[in-house]
Amino acid sequence: MVNPMIGMPQGAEWLVILLIVVLVFGASKLPDLARSSGQALKIFKDETKNLKDDGDTDSAAAKTPEQLEIERRNAVQSETHNETSGEVLRERRDDTTA
Protein backbone atom coordinates (compact mmCIF):
# COMPACT_ATOMS: atom_id res chain seq x y z
CA MET A 1 0.00 0.00 0.00
CA VAL A 2 1.26 3.52 -0.83
CA ASN A 3 1.86 5.88 2.09
CA PRO A 4 -0.17 9.09 1.57
CA MET A 5 2.40 11.13 3.54
CA ILE A 6 5.28 10.54 1.11
CA GLY A 7 5.23 14.05 -0.38
CA MET A 8 4.71 15.91 2.91
CA PRO A 9 7.61 17.72 4.65
CA GLN A 10 8.82 16.11 7.86
CA GLY A 11 10.61 17.45 10.98
CA ALA A 12 13.74 19.29 9.84
CA GLU A 13 12.18 20.20 6.48
CA TRP A 14 9.57 22.31 8.31
CA LEU A 15 12.37 24.17 10.10
CA VAL A 16 14.08 24.95 6.79
CA ILE A 17 10.78 26.16 5.31
CA LEU A 18 10.15 28.34 8.39
CA LEU A 19 13.66 29.81 8.16
CA ILE A 20 13.16 30.68 4.48
CA VAL A 21 9.79 32.34 5.27
CA VAL A 22 11.37 34.43 8.04
CA LEU A 23 14.22 35.48 5.74
CA VAL A 24 11.87 36.43 2.90
CA PHE A 25 9.22 38.31 4.89
CA GLY A 26 11.13 39.35 8.01
CA ALA A 27 10.14 38.52 11.56
CA SER A 28 8.19 41.77 12.05
CA LYS A 29 5.94 41.09 9.03
CA LEU A 30 4.93 37.55 10.03
CA PRO A 31 2.10 38.56 12.45
CA ASP A 32 0.63 40.89 9.80
CA LEU A 33 0.94 38.15 7.18
CA ALA A 34 -0.82 35.64 9.44
CA ARG A 35 -3.55 38.16 10.34
CA SER A 36 -4.26 39.06 6.72
CA SER A 37 -4.27 35.39 5.72
CA GLY A 38 -6.80 34.67 8.46
CA GLN A 39 -9.02 37.56 7.37
CA ALA A 40 -8.85 36.42 3.75
CA LEU A 41 -9.80 32.89 4.78
CA LYS A 42 -12.72 34.21 6.85
CA ILE A 43 -13.99 36.30 3.91
CA PHE A 44 -13.65 33.30 1.60
CA LYS A 45 -15.65 31.10 4.01
CA ASP A 46 -18.36 33.77 4.37
CA GLU A 47 -18.68 34.15 0.62
CA THR A 48 -18.90 30.41 0.00
CA LYS A 49 -21.53 30.17 2.75
CA ASN A 50 -23.46 33.02 1.10
CA LEU A 51 -23.36 31.19 -2.22
CA LYS A 52 -24.82 28.08 -0.59
CA ASP A 53 -27.52 30.11 1.19
CA ASP A 54 -28.22 32.32 -1.84
CA GLY A 55 -31.58 30.73 -2.61
CA ASP A 56 -32.74 30.92 1.00
CA THR A 57 -32.24 34.65 1.70
CA ASP A 58 -34.03 37.73 0.45
CA SER A 59 -32.13 39.37 -2.41
CA ALA A 60 -32.36 42.86 -0.83
CA ALA A 61 -30.81 41.61 2.41
CA ALA A 62 -27.88 40.05 0.54
CA LYS A 63 -26.95 43.27 -1.28
CA THR A 64 -24.10 45.44 -0.12
CA PRO A 65 -24.69 49.07 0.84
CA GLU A 66 -22.88 50.14 -2.34
CA GLN A 67 -25.27 48.09 -4.48
CA LEU A 68 -28.28 49.56 -2.71
CA GLU A 69 -26.91 53.11 -3.25
CA ILE A 70 -26.42 52.44 -6.98
CA GLU A 71 -29.97 51.13 -7.31
CA ARG A 72 -31.31 54.19 -5.46
CA ARG A 73 -29.39 56.55 -7.75
CA ASN A 74 -30.61 54.71 -10.84
CA ALA A 75 -34.21 54.96 -9.62
CA VAL A 76 -33.86 58.70 -8.95
CA GLN A 77 -32.20 59.23 -12.32
CA SER A 78 -34.94 57.37 -14.19
CA GLU A 79 -37.62 59.43 -12.39
CA THR A 80 -35.75 62.65 -13.23
CA HIS A 81 -35.38 61.56 -16.85
CA ASN A 82 -39.12 60.97 -17.17
CA GLU A 83 -39.89 64.40 -15.71
CA THR A 84 -37.46 66.39 -17.87
CA SER A 85 -38.76 65.04 -21.18
CA GLY A 86 -35.61 65.21 -23.24
CA GLU A 87 -33.37 67.54 -21.27
CA VAL A 88 -29.74 66.60 -20.83
CA LEU A 89 -29.11 65.30 -17.37
CA ARG A 90 -25.82 65.96 -15.65
CA GLU A 91 -24.51 63.83 -12.86
CA ARG A 92 -23.87 65.65 -9.63
CA ARG A 93 -20.52 64.61 -8.23
CA ASP A 94 -19.18 64.97 -4.75
CA ASP A 95 -15.58 64.90 -3.51
CA THR A 96 -15.55 61.20 -2.65
CA THR A 97 -13.83 58.68 -4.86
CA ALA A 98 -15.31 55.38 -5.88
PDB file as gemmi writes it, atoms N, CA and C in Angstrom:
CRYST1    1.000    1.000    1.000  90.00  90.00  90.00 P 1                      
ATOM      1  N   MET A   1       0.848  -1.178   0.000  1.00  0.00           N  
ATOM      2  CA  MET A   1       0.000   0.000   0.000  1.00  0.00           C  
ATOM      3  C   MET A   1       0.892   1.240   0.000  1.00  0.00           C  
ATOM      4  N   VAL A   2       0.488   2.294  -0.701  1.00  0.00           N  
ATOM      5  CA  VAL A   2       1.258   3.519  -0.832  1.00  0.00           C  
ATOM      6  C   VAL A   2       0.965   4.431   0.356  1.00  0.00           C  
ATOM      7  N   ASN A   3       2.008   4.969   0.953  1.00  0.00           N  
ATOM      8  CA  ASN A   3       1.864   5.876   2.090  1.00  0.00           C  
ATOM      9  C   ASN A   3       1.422   7.250   1.585  1.00  0.00           C  
ATOM     10  N   PRO A   4       0.297   7.791   2.066  1.00  0.00           N  
ATOM     11  CA  PRO A   4      -0.174   9.093   1.575  1.00  0.00           C  
ATOM     12  C   PRO A   4       0.691  10.264   2.045  1.00  0.00           C  
ATOM     13  N   MET A   5       1.578  10.066   2.997  1.00  0.00           N  
ATOM     14  CA  MET A   5       2.398  11.134   3.542  1.00  0.00           C  
ATOM     15  C   MET A   5       3.768  11.234   2.865  1.00  0.00           C  
ATOM     16  N   ILE A   6       3.963  10.555   1.760  1.00  0.00           N  
ATOM     17  CA  ILE A   6       5.281  10.540   1.111  1.00  0.00           C  
ATOM     18  C   ILE A   6       5.717  11.936   0.693  1.00  0.00           C  
ATOM     19  N   GLY A   7       4.854  12.738   0.133  1.00  0.00           N  
ATOM     20  CA  GLY A   7       5.226  14.054  -0.378  1.00  0.00           C  
ATOM     21  C   GLY A   7       5.229  15.160   0.663  1.00  0.00           C  
ATOM     22  N   MET A   8       4.808  14.887   1.875  1.00  0.00           N  
ATOM     23  CA  MET A   8       4.709  15.913   2.909  1.00  0.00           C  
ATOM     24  C   MET A   8       6.059  16.156   3.583  1.00  0.00           C  
ATOM     25  N   PRO A   9       6.371  17.429   3.911  1.00  0.00           N  
ATOM     26  CA  PRO A   9       7.614  17.719   4.647  1.00  0.00           C  
ATOM     27  C   PRO A   9       7.557  17.122   6.052  1.00  0.00           C  
ATOM     28  N   GLN A  10       8.712  16.717   6.544  1.00  0.00           N  
ATOM     29  CA  GLN A  10       8.818  16.108   7.863  1.00  0.00           C  
ATOM     30  C   GLN A  10       9.802  16.920   8.701  1.00  0.00           C  
ATOM     31  N   GLY A  11       9.720  16.870  10.001  1.00  0.00           N  
ATOM     32  CA  GLY A  11      10.613  17.446  10.985  1.00  0.00           C  
ATOM     33  C   GLY A  11      11.509  18.588  10.547  1.00  0.00           C  
ATOM     34  N   ALA A  12      12.747  18.278  10.170  1.00  0.00           N  
ATOM     35  CA  ALA A  12      13.745  19.291   9.842  1.00  0.00           C  
ATOM     36  C   ALA A  12      13.358  20.087   8.591  1.00  0.00           C  
ATOM     37  N   GLU A  13      12.611  19.486   7.688  1.00  0.00           N  
ATOM     38  CA  GLU A  13      12.182  20.202   6.476  1.00  0.00           C  
ATOM     39  C   GLU A  13      11.278  21.377   6.829  1.00  0.00           C  
ATOM     40  N   TRP A  14      10.430  21.205   7.857  1.00  0.00           N  
ATOM     41  CA  TRP A  14       9.570  22.306   8.307  1.00  0.00           C  
ATOM     42  C   TRP A  14      10.406  23.455   8.863  1.00  0.00           C  
ATOM     43  N   LEU A  15      11.484  23.121   9.559  1.00  0.00           N  
ATOM     44  CA  LEU A  15      12.368  24.165  10.095  1.00  0.00           C  
ATOM     45  C   LEU A  15      13.041  24.957   8.980  1.00  0.00           C  
ATOM     46  N   VAL A  16      13.460  24.273   7.935  1.00  0.00           N  
ATOM     47  CA  VAL A  16      14.078  24.954   6.789  1.00  0.00           C  
ATOM     48  C   VAL A  16      13.056  25.849   6.104  1.00  0.00           C  
ATOM     49  N   ILE A  17      11.837  25.357   5.939  1.00  0.00           N  
ATOM     50  CA  ILE A  17      10.776  26.164   5.313  1.00  0.00           C  
ATOM     51  C   ILE A  17      10.483  27.392   6.166  1.00  0.00           C  
ATOM     52  N   LEU A  18      10.401  27.220   7.489  1.00  0.00           N  
ATOM     53  CA  LEU A  18      10.147  28.344   8.392  1.00  0.00           C  
ATOM     54  C   LEU A  18      11.274  29.365   8.321  1.00  0.00           C  
ATOM     55  N   LEU A  19      12.523  28.906   8.270  1.00  0.00           N  
ATOM     56  CA  LEU A  19      13.663  29.806   8.161  1.00  0.00           C  
ATOM     57  C   LEU A  19      13.616  30.615   6.864  1.00  0.00           C  
ATOM     58  N   ILE A  20      13.267  29.978   5.769  1.00  0.00           N  
ATOM     59  CA  ILE A  20      13.160  30.679   4.482  1.00  0.00           C  
ATOM     60  C   ILE A  20      12.047  31.728   4.538  1.00  0.00           C  
ATOM     61  N   VAL A  21      10.908  31.393   5.151  1.00  0.00           N  
ATOM     62  CA  VAL A  21       9.794  32.344   5.266  1.00  0.00           C  
ATOM     63  C   VAL A  21      10.213  33.550   6.095  1.00  0.00           C  
ATOM     64  N   VAL A  22      10.921  33.318   7.195  1.00  0.00           N  
ATOM     65  CA  VAL A  22      11.374  34.426   8.045  1.00  0.00           C  
ATOM     66  C   VAL A  22      12.362  35.303   7.281  1.00  0.00           C  
ATOM     67  N   LEU A  23      13.252  34.698   6.511  1.00  0.00           N  
ATOM     68  CA  LEU A  23      14.218  35.481   5.738  1.00  0.00           C  
ATOM     69  C   LEU A  23      13.542  36.299   4.639  1.00  0.00           C  
ATOM     70  N   VAL A  24      12.540  35.737   4.006  1.00  0.00           N  
ATOM     71  CA  VAL A  24      11.873  36.434   2.902  1.00  0.00           C  
ATOM     72  C   VAL A  24      10.997  37.575   3.422  1.00  0.00           C  
ATOM     73  N   PHE A  25      10.182  37.315   4.428  1.00  0.00           N  
ATOM     74  CA  PHE A  25       9.219  38.315   4.892  1.00  0.00           C  
ATOM     75  C   PHE A  25       9.716  39.142   6.063  1.00  0.00           C  
ATOM     76  N   GLY A  26      10.666  38.643   6.817  1.00  0.00           N  
ATOM     77  CA  GLY A  26      11.127  39.346   8.009  1.00  0.00           C  
ATOM     78  C   GLY A  26      10.254  38.999   9.190  1.00  0.00           C  
ATOM     79  N   ALA A  27      10.865  38.942  10.363  1.00  0.00           N  
ATOM     80  CA  ALA A  27      10.136  38.520  11.565  1.00  0.00           C  
ATOM     81  C   ALA A  27       9.026  39.496  11.943  1.00  0.00           C  
ATOM     82  N   SER A  28       9.209  40.784  11.670  1.00  0.00           N  
ATOM     83  CA  SER A  28       8.188  41.768  12.052  1.00  0.00           C  
ATOM     84  C   SER A  28       6.946  41.690  11.161  1.00  0.00           C  
ATOM     85  N   LYS A  29       7.082  41.171   9.953  1.00  0.00           N  
ATOM     86  CA  LYS A  29       5.939  41.091   9.033  1.00  0.00           C  
ATOM     87  C   LYS A  29       5.114  39.822   9.211  1.00  0.00           C  
ATOM     88  N   LEU A  30       5.643  38.825   9.905  1.00  0.00           N  
ATOM     89  CA  LEU A  30       4.928  37.555  10.029  1.00  0.00           C  
ATOM     90  C   LEU A  30       3.582  37.677  10.739  1.00  0.00           C  
ATOM     91  N   PRO A  31       3.449  38.429  11.843  1.00  0.00           N  
ATOM     92  CA  PRO A  31       2.102  38.563  12.451  1.00  0.00           C  
ATOM     93  C   PRO A  31       1.094  39.223  11.503  1.00  0.00           C  
ATOM     94  N   ASP A  32       1.533  40.238  10.763  1.00  0.00           N  
ATOM     95  CA  ASP A  32       0.635  40.891   9.802  1.00  0.00           C  
ATOM     96  C   ASP A  32       0.247  39.935   8.684  1.00  0.00           C  
ATOM     97  N   LEU A  33       1.203  39.137   8.228  1.00  0.00           N  
ATOM     98  CA  LEU A  33       0.938  38.155   7.178  1.00  0.00           C  
ATOM     99  C   LEU A  33      -0.069  37.115   7.658  1.00  0.00           C  
ATOM    100  N   ALA A  34       0.113  36.630   8.884  1.00  0.00           N  
ATOM    101  CA  ALA A  34      -0.817  35.640   9.441  1.00  0.00           C  
ATOM    102  C   ALA A  34      -2.208  36.244   9.637  1.00  0.00           C  
ATOM    103  N   ARG A  35      -2.261  37.497  10.113  1.00  0.00           N  
ATOM    104  CA  ARG A  35      -3.549  38.162  10.343  1.00  0.00           C  
ATOM    105  C   ARG A  35      -4.299  38.359   9.024  1.00  0.00           C  
ATOM    106  N   SER A  36      -3.598  38.831   8.003  1.00  0.00           N  
ATOM    107  CA  SER A  36      -4.265  39.065   6.721  1.00  0.00           C  
ATOM    108  C   SER A  36      -4.678  37.755   6.062  1.00  0.00           C  
ATOM    109  N   SER A  37      -3.886  36.707   6.257  1.00  0.00           N  
ATOM    110  CA  SER A  37      -4.272  35.394   5.720  1.00  0.00           C  
ATOM    111  C   SER A  37      -5.530  34.884   6.417  1.00  0.00           C  
ATOM    112  N   GLY A  38      -5.605  35.083   7.720  1.00  0.00           N  
ATOM    113  CA  GLY A  38      -6.799  34.670   8.465  1.00  0.00           C  
ATOM    114  C   GLY A  38      -8.034  35.440   8.040  1.00  0.00           C  
ATOM    115  N   GLN A  39      -7.877  36.747   7.819  1.00  0.00           N  
ATOM    116  CA  GLN A  39      -9.020  37.559   7.372  1.00  0.00           C  
ATOM    117  C   GLN A  39      -9.466  37.138   5.976  1.00  0.00           C  
ATOM    118  N   ALA A  40      -8.507  36.860   5.098  1.00  0.00           N  
ATOM    119  CA  ALA A  40      -8.855  36.423   3.745  1.00  0.00           C  
ATOM    120  C   ALA A  40      -9.587  35.080   3.785  1.00  0.00           C  
ATOM    121  N   LEU A  41      -9.145  34.180   4.648  1.00  0.00           N  
ATOM    122  CA  LEU A  41      -9.803  32.889   4.778  1.00  0.00           C  
ATOM    123  C   LEU A  41     -11.213  33.056   5.330  1.00  0.00           C  
ATOM    124  N   LYS A  42     -11.397  33.967   6.292  1.00  0.00           N  
ATOM    125  CA  LYS A  42     -12.725  34.209   6.850  1.00  0.00           C  
ATOM    126  C   LYS A  42     -13.670  34.775   5.782  1.00  0.00           C  
ATOM    127  N   ILE A  43     -13.171  35.730   4.987  1.00  0.00           N  
ATOM    128  CA  ILE A  43     -13.991  36.302   3.914  1.00  0.00           C  
ATOM    129  C   ILE A  43     -14.363  35.225   2.899  1.00  0.00           C  
ATOM    130  N   PHE A  44     -13.388  34.375   2.557  1.00  0.00           N  
ATOM    131  CA  PHE A  44     -13.653  33.297   1.601  1.00  0.00           C  
ATOM    132  C   PHE A  44     -14.731  32.353   2.137  1.00  0.00           C  
ATOM    133  N   LYS A  45     -14.643  31.989   3.417  1.00  0.00           N  
ATOM    134  CA  LYS A  45     -15.647  31.104   4.009  1.00  0.00           C  
ATOM    135  C   LYS A  45     -17.021  31.764   4.015  1.00  0.00           C  
ATOM    136  N   ASP A  46     -17.077  33.052   4.359  1.00  0.00           N  
ATOM    137  CA  ASP A  46     -18.357  33.766   4.374  1.00  0.00           C  
ATOM    138  C   ASP A  46     -18.982  33.809   2.986  1.00  0.00           C  
ATOM    139  N   GLU A  47     -18.149  34.072   1.979  1.00  0.00           N  
ATOM    140  CA  GLU A  47     -18.680  34.155   0.616  1.00  0.00           C  
ATOM    141  C   GLU A  47     -19.161  32.798   0.117  1.00  0.00           C  
ATOM    142  N   THR A  48     -18.429  31.728   0.425  1.00  0.00           N  
ATOM    143  CA  THR A  48     -18.896  30.407  -0.002  1.00  0.00           C  
ATOM    144  C   THR A  48     -20.174  30.026   0.733  1.00  0.00           C  
ATOM    145  N   LYS A  49     -20.303  30.431   2.006  1.00  0.00           N  
ATOM    146  CA  LYS A  49     -21.533  30.168   2.745  1.00  0.00           C  
ATOM    147  C   LYS A  49     -22.689  30.951   2.126  1.00  0.00           C  
ATOM    148  N   ASN A  50     -22.419  32.208   1.730  1.00  0.00           N  
ATOM    149  CA  ASN A  50     -23.463  33.017   1.102  1.00  0.00           C  
ATOM    150  C   ASN A  50     -23.906  32.423  -0.225  1.00  0.00           C  
ATOM    151  N   LEU A  51     -22.976  31.826  -0.964  1.00  0.00           N  
ATOM    152  CA  LEU A  51     -23.356  31.187  -2.223  1.00  0.00           C  
ATOM    153  C   LEU A  51     -24.265  29.987  -1.982  1.00  0.00           C  
ATOM    154  N   LYS A  52     -23.986  29.233  -0.916  1.00  0.00           N  
ATOM    155  CA  LYS A  52     -24.824  28.082  -0.592  1.00  0.00           C  
ATOM    156  C   LYS A  52     -26.202  28.528  -0.130  1.00  0.00           C  
ATOM    157  N   ASP A  53     -26.262  29.612   0.639  1.00  0.00           N  
ATOM    158  CA  ASP A  53     -27.522  30.105   1.190  1.00  0.00           C  
ATOM    159  C   ASP A  53     -28.228  31.089   0.267  1.00  0.00           C  
ATOM    160  N   ASP A  54     -27.718  31.277  -0.944  1.00  0.00           N  
ATOM    161  CA  ASP A  54     -28.218  32.318  -1.845  1.00  0.00           C  
ATOM    162  C   ASP A  54     -29.706  32.158  -2.140  1.00  0.00           C  
ATOM    163  N   GLY A  55     -30.172  30.943  -2.307  1.00  0.00           N  
ATOM    164  CA  GLY A  55     -31.579  30.726  -2.608  1.00  0.00           C  
ATOM    165  C   GLY A  55     -32.486  30.912  -1.411  1.00  0.00           C  
ATOM    166  N   ASP A  56     -31.929  30.851  -0.199  1.00  0.00           N  
ATOM    167  CA  ASP A  56     -32.742  30.919   1.005  1.00  0.00           C  
ATOM    168  C   ASP A  56     -33.001  32.340   1.482  1.00  0.00           C  
ATOM    169  N   THR A  57     -32.122  33.293   1.160  1.00  0.00           N  
ATOM    170  CA  THR A  57     -32.235  34.646   1.697  1.00  0.00           C  
ATOM    171  C   THR A  57     -32.951  35.574   0.726  1.00  0.00           C  
ATOM    172  N   ASP A  58     -33.416  36.683   1.256  1.00  0.00           N  
ATOM    173  CA  ASP A  58     -34.033  37.730   0.450  1.00  0.00           C  
ATOM    174  C   ASP A  58     -32.938  38.444  -0.332  1.00  0.00           C  
ATOM    175  N   SER A  59     -33.172  38.763  -1.579  1.00  0.00           N  
ATOM    176  CA  SER A  59     -32.133  39.375  -2.408  1.00  0.00           C  
ATOM    177  C   SER A  59     -31.752  40.765  -1.915  1.00  0.00           C  
ATOM    178  N   ALA A  60     -32.692  41.520  -1.324  1.00  0.00           N  
ATOM    179  CA  ALA A  60     -32.358  42.856  -0.828  1.00  0.00           C  
ATOM    180  C   ALA A  60     -31.462  42.774   0.407  1.00  0.00           C  
ATOM    181  N   ALA A  61     -31.627  41.755   1.213  1.00  0.00           N  
ATOM    182  CA  ALA A  61     -30.809  41.609   2.412  1.00  0.00           C  
ATOM    183  C   ALA A  61     -29.383  41.198   2.062  1.00  0.00           C  
ATOM    184  N   ALA A  62     -29.200  40.538   0.921  1.00  0.00           N  
ATOM    185  CA  ALA A  62     -27.878  40.049   0.536  1.00  0.00           C  
ATOM    186  C   ALA A  62     -27.064  41.116  -0.189  1.00  0.00           C  
ATOM    187  N   LYS A  63     -27.663  42.240  -0.526  1.00  0.00           N  
ATOM    188  CA  LYS A  63     -26.951  43.270  -1.279  1.00  0.00           C  
ATOM    189  C   LYS A  63     -26.110  44.134  -0.356  1.00  0.00           C  
ATOM    190  N   THR A  64     -24.981  44.569  -0.892  1.00  0.00           N  
ATOM    191  CA  THR A  64     -24.097  45.437  -0.124  1.00  0.00           C  
ATOM    192  C   THR A  64     -24.655  46.856  -0.111  1.00  0.00           C  
ATOM    193  N   PRO A  65     -24.215  47.684   0.821  1.00  0.00           N  
ATOM    194  CA  PRO A  65     -24.685  49.075   0.843  1.00  0.00           C  
ATOM    195  C   PRO A  65     -24.362  49.820  -0.452  1.00  0.00           C  
ATOM    196  N   GLU A  66     -23.241  49.485  -1.073  1.00  0.00           N  
ATOM    197  CA  GLU A  66     -22.885  50.141  -2.335  1.00  0.00           C  
ATOM    198  C   GLU A  66     -23.874  49.775  -3.436  1.00  0.00           C  
ATOM    199  N   GLN A  67     -24.302  48.499  -3.476  1.00  0.00           N  
ATOM    200  CA  GLN A  67     -25.266  48.085  -4.484  1.00  0.00           C  
ATOM    201  C   GLN A  67     -26.618  48.772  -4.257  1.00  0.00           C  
ATOM    202  N   LEU A  68     -27.023  48.890  -3.004  1.00  0.00           N  
ATOM    203  CA  LEU A  68     -28.284  49.563  -2.711  1.00  0.00           C  
ATOM    204  C   LEU A  68     -28.228  51.044  -3.100  1.00  0.00           C  
ATOM    205  N   GLU A  69     -27.072  51.700  -2.868  1.00  0.00           N  
ATOM    206  CA  GLU A  69     -26.910  53.106  -3.247  1.00  0.00           C  
ATOM    207  C   GLU A  69     -26.986  53.274  -4.766  1.00  0.00           C  
ATOM    208  N   ILE A  70     -26.374  52.374  -5.507  1.00  0.00           N  
ATOM    209  CA  ILE A  70     -26.416  52.442  -6.975  1.00  0.00           C  
ATOM    210  C   ILE A  70     -27.843  52.274  -7.473  1.00  0.00           C  
ATOM    211  N   GLU A  71     -28.579  51.325  -6.898  1.00  0.00           N  
ATOM    212  CA  GLU A  71     -29.971  51.129  -7.310  1.00  0.00           C  
ATOM    213  C   GLU A  71     -30.815  52.355  -6.987  1.00  0.00           C  
ATOM    214  N   ARG A  72     -30.565  52.987  -5.828  1.00  0.00           N  
ATOM    215  CA  ARG A  72     -31.312  54.185  -5.460  1.00  0.00           C  
ATOM    216  C   ARG A  72     -31.028  55.314  -6.440  1.00  0.00           C  
ATOM    217  N   ARG A  73     -29.751  55.489  -6.798  1.00  0.00           N  
ATOM    218  CA  ARG A  73     -29.391  56.545  -7.755  1.00  0.00           C  
ATOM    219  C   ARG A  73     -30.011  56.295  -9.123  1.00  0.00           C  
ATOM    220  N   ASN A  74     -30.010  55.032  -9.557  1.00  0.00           N  
ATOM    221  CA  ASN A  74     -30.614  54.712 -10.843  1.00  0.00           C  
ATOM    222  C   ASN A  74     -32.104  54.984 -10.836  1.00  0.00           C  
ATOM    223  N   ALA A  75     -32.773  54.704  -9.714  1.00  0.00           N  
ATOM    224  CA  ALA A  75     -34.212  54.962  -9.619  1.00  0.00           C  
ATOM    225  C   ALA A  75     -34.486  56.461  -9.665  1.00  0.00           C  
ATOM    226  N   VAL A  76     -33.686  57.243  -8.947  1.00  0.00           N  
ATOM    227  CA  VAL A  76     -33.856  58.699  -8.946  1.00  0.00           C  
ATOM    228  C   VAL A  76     -33.582  59.256 -10.336  1.00  0.00           C  
ATOM    229  N   GLN A  77     -32.552  58.748 -10.990  1.00  0.00           N  
ATOM    230  CA  GLN A  77     -32.199  59.234 -12.321  1.00  0.00           C  
ATOM    231  C   GLN A  77     -33.296  58.907 -13.337  1.00  0.00           C  
ATOM    232  N   SER A  78     -33.881  57.715 -13.244  1.00  0.00           N  
ATOM    233  CA  SER A  78     -34.942  57.369 -14.189  1.00  0.00           C  
ATOM    234  C   SER A  78     -36.185  58.222 -13.946  1.00  0.00           C  
ATOM    235  N   GLU A  79     -36.487  58.550 -12.677  1.00  0.00           N  
ATOM    236  CA  GLU A  79     -37.616  59.428 -12.389  1.00  0.00           C  
ATOM    237  C   GLU A  79     -37.350  60.831 -12.928  1.00  0.00           C  
ATOM    238  N   THR A  80     -36.111  61.323 -12.746  1.00  0.00           N  
ATOM    239  CA  THR A  80     -35.755  62.647 -13.234  1.00  0.00           C  
ATOM    240  C   THR A  80     -35.807  62.688 -14.756  1.00  0.00           C  
ATOM    241  N   HIS A  81     -35.365  61.618 -15.385  1.00  0.00           N  
ATOM    242  CA  HIS A  81     -35.376  61.558 -16.848  1.00  0.00           C  
ATOM    243  C   HIS A  81     -36.802  61.607 -17.382  1.00  0.00           C  
ATOM    244  N   ASN A  82     -37.725  60.947 -16.735  1.00  0.00           N  
ATOM    245  CA  ASN A  82     -39.117  60.968 -17.172  1.00  0.00           C  
ATOM    246  C   ASN A  82     -39.732  62.349 -17.000  1.00  0.00           C  
ATOM    247  N   GLU A  83     -39.319  63.087 -15.968  1.00  0.00           N  
ATOM    248  CA  GLU A  83     -39.889  64.400 -15.709  1.00  0.00           C  
ATOM    249  C   GLU A  83     -39.329  65.469 -16.640  1.00  0.00           C  
ATOM    250  N   THR A  84     -38.089  65.336 -17.084  1.00  0.00           N  
ATOM    251  CA  THR A  84     -37.461  66.386 -17.871  1.00  0.00           C  
ATOM    252  C   THR A  84     -37.843  66.340 -19.338  1.00  0.00           C  
ATOM    253  N   SER A  85     -38.301  65.219 -19.798  1.00  0.00           N  
ATOM    254  CA  SER A  85     -38.757  65.044 -21.179  1.00  0.00           C  
ATOM    255  C   SER A  85     -37.738  65.547 -22.199  1.00  0.00           C  
ATOM    256  N   GLY A  86     -36.584  64.924 -22.200  1.00  0.00           N  
ATOM    257  CA  GLY A  86     -35.608  65.210 -23.235  1.00  0.00           C  
ATOM    258  C   GLY A  86     -34.465  66.119 -22.835  1.00  0.00           C  
ATOM    259  N   GLU A  87     -34.475  66.692 -21.672  1.00  0.00           N  
ATOM    260  CA  GLU A  87     -33.367  67.540 -21.267  1.00  0.00           C  
ATOM    261  C   GLU A  87     -32.136  66.689 -20.973  1.00  0.00           C  
ATOM    262  N   VAL A  88     -30.983  67.291 -21.137  1.00  0.00           N  
ATOM    263  CA  VAL A  88     -29.739  66.600 -20.835  1.00  0.00           C  
ATOM    264  C   VAL A  88     -29.537  66.602 -19.334  1.00  0.00           C  
ATOM    265  N   LEU A  89     -29.325  65.421 -18.796  1.00  0.00           N  
ATOM    266  CA  LEU A  89     -29.108  65.305 -17.366  1.00  0.00           C  
ATOM    267  C   LEU A  89     -27.618  65.282 -17.087  1.00  0.00           C  
ATOM    268  N   ARG A  90     -27.227  65.963 -16.060  1.00  0.00           N  
ATOM    269  CA  ARG A  90     -25.822  65.959 -15.652  1.00  0.00           C  
ATOM    270  C   ARG A  90     -25.724  65.327 -14.279  1.00  0.00           C  
ATOM    271  N   GLU A  91     -24.719  64.500 -14.133  1.00  0.00           N  
ATOM    272  CA  GLU A  91     -24.514  63.827 -12.860  1.00  0.00           C  
ATOM    273  C   GLU A  91     -23.887  64.790 -11.867  1.00  0.00           C  
ATOM    274  N   ARG A  92     -24.437  64.823 -10.688  1.00  0.00           N  
ATOM    275  CA  ARG A  92     -23.868  65.653  -9.635  1.00  0.00           C  
ATOM    276  C   ARG A  92     -22.812  64.835  -8.906  1.00  0.00           C  
ATOM    277  N   ARG A  93     -21.605  65.338  -8.850  1.00  0.00           N  
ATOM    278  CA  ARG A  93     -20.520  64.609  -8.234  1.00  0.00           C  
ATOM    279  C   ARG A  93     -20.086  65.278  -6.942  1.00  0.00           C  
ATOM    280  N   ASP A  94     -19.713  64.435  -5.988  1.00  0.00           N  
ATOM    281  CA  ASP A  94     -19.177  64.970  -4.748  1.00  0.00           C  
ATOM    282  C   ASP A  94     -17.669  64.705  -4.703  1.00  0.00           C  
ATOM    283  N   ASP A  95     -17.032  65.005  -3.599  1.00  0.00           N  
ATOM    284  CA  ASP A  95     -15.582  64.899  -3.506  1.00  0.00           C  
ATOM    285  C   ASP A  95     -15.090  63.501  -3.176  1.00  0.00           C  
ATOM    286  N   THR A  96     -15.980  62.551  -2.988  1.00  0.00           N  
ATOM    287  CA  THR A  96     -15.549  61.202  -2.649  1.00  0.00           C  
ATOM    288  C   THR A  96     -15.126  60.467  -3.902  1.00  0.00           C  
ATOM    289  N   THR A  97     -14.268  59.498  -3.724  1.00  0.00           N  
ATOM    290  CA  THR A  97     -13.834  58.677  -4.858  1.00  0.00           C  
ATOM    291  C   THR A  97     -14.466  57.306  -4.744  1.00  0.00           C  
ATOM    292  N   ALA A  98     -14.661  56.691  -5.873  1.00  0.00           N  
ATOM    293  CA  ALA A  98     -15.308  55.375  -5.884  1.00  0.00           C  
ATOM    294  C   ALA A  98     -14.287  54.278  -5.786  1.00  0.00           C  
TER     295      ALA A  98                                                      
END                                                                             
